[in-house]
Amino acid sequence: MLKQMLFKYQGYISAALVLGGVDINGPHLYTVYPHGSSDSLPYVTMGSGSLAAMAVFESNYKDAMTEEEAKQLVYEGISAGIFNDLGSG
């Protein structure tokens, strides 16, 4: 429903979203772009610091991370986004 609404307005609603949830099949992570397209990936970034954050995720992500490892990875990704992009923060 959200994707259809965003597609209808062709990006005039400037909503770039990261959505996550858990169901009986496990955790899921999605990105929804302003034009209504979406991706489902093991890790996602959006925003002005997303390239720096993605570099951290691509080099350090591994399947079956512990919760503490995942929290540390998110911390490092957000930090990279803030400190390597003047528009972040």
Buried (B, 14 or more C-beta within 10 A) or exposed (E): EEBEEBBEEEEEEEEBEEEEEEEEEEEEBBBBBBBBEEEEEEBBBBEEBBEBBBBBBEEBBEEEBEEEEEEEBBEBBBBBBBEBBEEBE
